[in-house]
Amino acid sequence: MVLLAAVPFAVPSLQLLVTFALAKGLAVVGVTVLLRAGQVSFGHALFFGIAAYACAFLMAAIPGADLALLLLVGTLGALLAGLCVGLFVVRYRGIFFGMLNLAFSMIFWSILEKFYHITGGADGIRLPRPTVLGMALERGPFELILYYLAIVLMVVLGWVTIRWFASPVGQIFQTIKTNETRLEYLGVSPRRALLSGYLLSALLCGVGGVLMGVAQGAVTPEYVWWVRSAEMVFIAVLGGAGSVRGAFLGALIYEIVRTYASAYAGDIWQMLLGAFLLIIILFAPGGLIGIFGSLAGRAVKEDAK
């Protein structure tokens, strides 16, 4: 946390990159929530994009809308979409769950592409800089506030997610992965339990989408493209499947590697990322957070000796 807080002053060139990483990290936490129940969604960028487009439409209707209002509207839009989609997809498990999420995401992507006069098509919609508590700020101060807001949201929503996992509802939700039949015998509805986690994951993706859209200043159909959803799953596995802290760590490492690999190895940066993930899967199935945990454990043992 200290290192993140010091970035704007120590390494200003990384400030925007870290903001993008934290925004993606929040969305990845949403995917991580479902991984705790043994479900993989290949279409969760749907809620990422819906929240971003909700902000863009709001700014077009109310120029100079406040950042807090954008967060509220974008999050509510993602939650509403999560409820509509969730009521349908929670009936399914495994590959069917993942592919149905992908189908809904691609339907929305097609709508964004085809309804050009409303959505801007492939060019997307510009998202002007919102006000902050009624104040219109220049780019520098605004990006600094957005950066620290992303850190605050990471801490608050990360803590809420961890506490939710430890709650009775969260424990029931995670039992879907191990013994769903036992839940039914106990009189608990697995669908209802899965829907609660699904709504939390949609909310997290929505907050990430709002931050990303505001930081980039534009939203495009690429926000809901299947590659974005696959990217989220990639980062979740990279950081450590099922780990909230690993989601943010994985997003940060992913953005740094992708940015510099594409800058210095533009033709093979995808191959480098793939090789990086392959090494993690083969030699550190616990992900980056597992590696750091092992290193910390060894350090403690050496100190004890």
C-alpha positions in Angstrom: 0.0 0.0 0.0 2.9 2.4 0.8 4.5 1.6 -2.6 1.2 2.2 -4.4 0.6 5.5 -2.6 4.1 6.6 -3.6 3.9 5.9 -7.3 2.5 9.3 -8.4 5.5 11.0 -6.8 8.3 8.4 -7.2 7.4 7.1 -10.7 4.7 9.4 -12.3 4.9 7.6 -15.6 3.4 4.5 -14.0 0.4 6.3 -12.4 -2.0 5.8 -15.3 -0.8 2.2 -15.9 -1.4 1.3 -12.2 -4.9 3.0 -12.4 -5.7 0.7 -15.3 -4.4 -2.3 -13.4 -6.5 -1.5 -10.3 -9.6 -1.1 -12.5 -9.0 -4.5 -14.1 -8.1 -6.0 -10.7 -11.6 -5.1 -9.4 -13.2 -6.9 -12.4 -10.9 -9.9 -11.9 -12.0 -10.1 -8.3 -15.5 -10.5 -9.7 -14.3 -13.5 -11.8 -12.4 -14.8 -8.7 -15.7 -14.8 -6.7 -17.2 -17.3 -9.2 -14.0 -19.4 -9.2 -14.5 -19.9 -5.5 -17.7 -21.8 -6.4 -15.9 -23.7 -9.2 -17.5 -21.7 -12.0 -15.7 -20.0 -14.8 -17.3 -17.1 -16.7 -16.0 -16.3 -20.2 -18.4 -13.4 -20.5 -18.0 -11.2 -17.4 -16.7 -8.3 -19.5 -20.4 -7.8 -20.2 -20.9 -6.1 -16.8 -17.5 -4.2 -17.2 -18.8 -2.8 -20.5 -22.4 -2.1 -19.4 -21.1 0.1 -16.5 -18.7 2.0 -18.7 -21.4 2.7 -21.4 -23.9 3.7 -18.7 -21.4 6.4 -17.6 -20.9 7.5 -21.2 -24.6 7.9 -21.8 -25.1 9.7 -18.5 -22.3 12.2 -19.4 -24.0 12.8 -22.7 -27.3 13.5 -21.0 -25.9 15.4 -18.1 -22.6 17.2 -19.1 -20.4 17.7 -16.1 -22.0 14.9 -14.0 -20.1 14.1 -10.8 -17.7 11.2 -10.5 -19.7 9.8 -7.5 -22.8 9.8 -9.7 -21.0 7.9 -12.4 -19.9 5.3 -10.0 -23.4 4.9 -8.6 -25.1 4.7 -12.0 -22.5 2.4 -13.5 -22.6 0.1 -10.6 -26.4 0.0 -10.5 -26.4 -0.8 -14.3 -24.0 -3.7 -13.8 -26.1 -5.0 -10.9 -29.3 -4.8 -12.9 -27.7 -6.6 -15.8 -26.2 -9.2 -13.4 -29.7 -9.9 -12.0 -31.3 -10.3 -15.4 -28.5 -12.6 -16.7 -27.9 -14.3 -13.4 -31.5 -15.5 -13.0 -31.0 -17.5 -16.2 -27.4 -18.7 -16.0 -27.4 -19.9 -12.4 -29.4 -22.9 -13.5 -26.3 -24.3 -15.3 -22.9 -25.4 -14.2 -19.4 -26.0 -15.8 -18.9 -25.4 -19.4 -22.6 -24.5 -19.9 -22.3 -21.7 -17.3 -19.2 -20.3 -18.9 -20.5 -20.4 -22.5 -23.9 -18.9 -21.7 -22.1 -15.9 -20.1 -20.0 -15.6 -23.2 -23.2 -15.7 -25.4 -24.8 -12.9 -23.5 -21.6 -10.9 -23.7 -21.3 -11.3 -27.5 -25.0 -10.4 -27.9 -24.4 -7.1 -26.2 -21.2 -6.6 -28.2 -23.2 -7.1 -31.4 -25.7 -4.5 -30.3 -22.9 -2.0 -29.6 -21.4 -2.6 -33.0 -24.6 -2.5 -35.1 -26.5 0.4 -33.5 -23.9 2.9 -34.7 -26.1 6.0 -34.3 -26.7 5.3 -30.6 -23.5 3.6 -29.5 -20.9 5.0 -31.9 -20.2 1.5 -33.3 -16.6 0.4 -33.3 -15.5 4.0 -32.6 -17.3 4.0 -29.3 -18.4 7.0 -27.2 -16.2 9.7 -25.8 -16.5 10.0 -22.0 -15.7 13.5 -20.9 -13.9 14.2 -17.7 -16.5 14.4 -14.9 -16.5 16.8 -12.0 -15.3 15.8 -8.5 -17.6 17.0 -5.7 -18.8 19.7 -8.1 -15.3 20.9 -9.0 -14.1 20.8 -12.6 -10.4 19.8 -12.4 -7.6 19.8 -14.9 -6.2 16.5 -16.2 -3.3 16.2 -13.8 -5.2 16.7 -10.5 -8.2 14.7 -11.8 -6.0 11.7 -12.6 -4.3 11.9 -9.2 -7.7 11.8 -7.5 -8.8 9.0 -9.7 -5.7 7.1 -8.8 -6.2 7.3 -5.1 -9.9 6.6 -5.5 -8.9 3.4 -7.2 -6.7 2.4 -4.3 -9.5 3.2 -1.8 -12.0 1.1 -3.8 -9.4 -1.7 -4.0 -9.0 -1.8 -0.2 -12.7 -1.4 0.6 -14.2 -3.8 -2.0 -11.4 -6.3 -1.5 -12.1 -6.3 2.3 -15.8 -6.6 1.7 -15.2 -9.6 -0.7 -13.0 -11.4 1.8 -15.5 -10.8 4.6 -18.3 -12.0 2.3 -16.4 -15.3 1.7 -16.1 -15.7 5.5 -19.8 -15.0 6.1 -22.5 -17.8 6.3 -23.8 -16.8 2.8 -20.3 -16.9 1.4 -19.6 -20.3 3.0 -22.8 -21.7 1.4 -21.8 -20.2 -1.9 -18.4 -21.9 -1.8 -20.0 -25.2 -1.0 -21.4 -25.3 -4.5 -17.9 -26.3 -5.6 -17.5 -29.2 -3.2 -21.0 -30.7 -2.6 -24.0 -29.0 -4.1 -26.2 -32.0 -3.4 -25.6 -31.7 0.3 -26.9 -28.1 0.1 -30.1 -29.4 -1.4 -30.6 -32.0 1.3 -30.1 -29.3 3.9 -32.9 -27.3 2.2 -30.6 -24.6 0.8 -31.1 -23.5 -2.8 -27.8 -23.7 -4.7 -29.3 -21.4 -7.4 -30.0 -18.7 -4.8 -26.6 -19.1 -3.3 -24.9 -18.8 -6.7 -27.0 -15.8 -7.6 -25.8 -13.9 -4.6 -22.2 -14.5 -5.6 -23.1 -13.7 -9.2 -24.5 -10.3 -8.2 -21.4 -9.5 -6.2 -19.2 -10.4 -9.1 -21.2 -8.2 -11.4 -20.9 -5.3 -9.0 -17.1 -5.6 -8.8 -16.9 -5.8 -12.6 -19.1 -2.7 -12.9 -16.9 -0.6 -10.5 -13.9 -1.7 -12.5 -15.6 -0.7 -15.8 -16.5 2.8 -14.5 -12.9 3.4 -13.4 -11.5 2.2 -16.7 -13.9 4.2 -18.8 -13.2 7.4 -16.8 -9.5 6.9 -16.9 -9.4 6.2 -20.7 -11.9 9.0 -21.5 -13.7 6.8 -24.0 -15.6 3.5 -24.1 -15.7 1.1 -27.1 -17.3 -2.3 -27.8 -13.8 -3.8 -27.0 -14.9 -3.5 -23.4 -17.3 -6.4 -23.8 -15.3 -8.4 -26.5 -14.6 -12.0 -25.5 -10.9 -11.3 -25.4 -11.5 -8.9 -22.4 -13.4 -11.7 -20.5 -10.6 -14.2 -21.3 -8.1 -11.6 -20.1 -9.9 -11.5 -16.8 -9.7 -15.3 -16.4 -6.1 -15.2 -17.4 -5.2 -12.7 -14.7 -7.2 -14.6 -12.1 -5.2 -17.7 -12.8 -2.0 -15.7 -13.0 -2.5 -14.1 -9.6 -3.9 -17.2 -7.9 -7.3 -18.6 -8.7 -9.7 -17.8 -5.8 -7.4 -15.2 -4.2 -8.6 -11.6 -3.8 -5.1 -10.3 -3.2 -3.9 -12.3 -6.1 -6.4 -10.7 -8.5 -4.8 -7.2 -7.9 -1.3 -8.5 -7.9 -1.9 -10.5 -11.2 -3.6 -7.4 -12.8 -0.6 -5.2 -11.9 2.0 -7.7 -13.2 -0.1 -8.4 -16.3 -0.4 -4.7 -17.2 3.4 -4.1 -16.6 4.4 -7.1 -18.6 1.9 -6.4 -21.4 2.9 -2.7 -21.7 6.6 -3.2 -21.8 6.5 -6.4 -23.9 4.3 -4.7 -26.5 6.7 -1.7 -26.5 9.9 -3.7 -26.9 8.7 -6.9 -28.5 5.6 -5.8 -30.4 5.5 -8.9 -32.6 5.7 -11.6 -29.9 4.3 -10.0 -26.8 1.3 -12.3 -26.8 3.7 -15.3 -26.9 5.6 -13.9 -23.9 2.4 -13.5 -21.9 1.3 -17.1 -22.8 4.7 -18.5 -21.8 4.6 -16.6 -18.5 1.2 -18.1 -17.7 2.3 -21.6 -18.7 5.3 -21.4 -16.4 3.0 -20.3 -13.5 0.6 -23.1 -14.2 3.3 -25.8 -14.4 5.6 -24.7 -11.6 3.4 -22.5 -9.3 -0.3 -23.7 -9.5 -1.0 -21.4 -6.6 -0.3 -18.4 -8.8 1.8 -15.3 -8.0 0.2 -15.0 -4.5 1.3 -18.6 -3.9 4.9 -17.8 -4.8 5.0 -14.8 -2.5 3.4 -16.9 0.3 6.1 -19.6 -0.1 8.9 -17.0 -0.1 7.4 -15.4 3.0 7.2 -18.8 4.7 10.8 -19.6 4.0 11.9 -16.2 5.3 10.0 -16.8 8.6 11.6 -20.3 9.0 15.1 -18.9 8.4 14.5 -16.1 10.9 13.3 -18.8 13.4 16.5 -20.7 13.0 
